[in-house]
Amino acid sequence: MNFTILLLALALASGACSACQRPSRPVAPEQQDGRNAQGMAPVGEPAENADMETSCCAQCVDAASRDPAGRDIRMESCLRYKGEFGGLMGVDDRCVAFFERSPRRLEECWKVVPRK
């Protein structure tokens, strides 16, 4: 009987011990565009990508200035403005491809290109 109690106590102690261990903290996954969870671009990002971001964000901000949504649009994807928007060109095909590789919200583009 003492042997059974001893086995039971050992089984409970080993189960309690494993329950006390915390799982390791998950590492923030890389976003699709290579930016980390904080939105920071990796060190050494090519200047041409930064130029592309500036010109494409300018198109996004310009098109958004014609958005009659009547609501807060800062969380809108720049892909919302692809093609013709509001009677004028919104985001062209070259920038659509850029935003598909590197998604940006209007709010992020306002940081790159000031609002109109």
N, C-alpha and C positions, 0 to 999 in steps of 0.2 A: 504494500500500500504506500509506503514512504517513497518507493521508487516511482510509482505512478504520479504522486504529487510532485516529485522532483522533475519528472519529464514535463508535466503540465506547466510548472513554474518556468522551466527553460523555454518552452514553446511560447509562452506569453511574453517573457522577457525579450526574446529575439524578435517577435512581432511588434512589440512596443518600441524597440530600438529602431527598427526600420521605419516606423511611423514617425519617429522623432526627427529623422533626417529630412532636411529641406531639399526640395528639388533644386538643381542649379538654375540660376537666373538665365532666362533665354537671351540670346544675343539678338540685337536688332537686325532684321533681314535687310539686305540691300534692295532698294527699289528697282523697278524695271530699267530706269534710266541710269543706273549706276550711282545714284545719290543715296546716302544713308538715311536712316529714319529721321534724322534731324534736318534733312533737306540740303545737306552740305554736299557740294560736288567733290569728287575725289581730287586729291592734290595732283597737279599736272594736267588738268583738263585743257585741251587744245584751245587756243585763242579763237580759232574759226568757229568752234561750238559756242563760245561766248558771244561772238558777233552774230551768229545765227539766232541765238536766244534774244539778243537785243532787237534785231530786225523783226523777228516773228512776234515778239511781245508787243512791239510797236503796232503791228497789224491787229493783234488781238485787242489792245487798248483802244485803238481807233474804231474798230467794229463795235466794241462794247459801248462806246460813247453814243452809238445810234440804237442801242437796245431799248425798246419801249416797255421792258418788263414791268416797271413800276414796283419792283421789289429789290431786295438786296441781291446783287449779282456777283459779289466778290468771290463766291465759291464755285462759280460756273467754270467749266472746262473751256479752254480756248478753242477746242474742237467744235464747240457750239457755233462758232462764228465762221466755219469753213465755207468757202465758195462765196456766193453773193449774199450779202446781209444788209438789210435796210436800204436796198436800191443801189448799193455800191459794193465794190469788192471787199470781202471780209478778210479771211485768212486764205492765202493762195495755196496751191498744191504743194509747193516746196515746204511751206511752213506746216501744212497739215501733216506731211511726212515727219517733220521735226517733232511736232507735238504728239504724234503717235509713238515715236521713240522715247520722247522725254516729256511726259504729260505735265502741263502747267495749268494752274487755276488763274483766273483773272487777278486775284489778290497777289499772287506771286509775280505776275507781270507788272503790276503797279509798282512793285519794288524796283524793277529793272528800268521801266519807262514810266515817268510820272503821268498822272491822269490828265486828261484834257479838260 
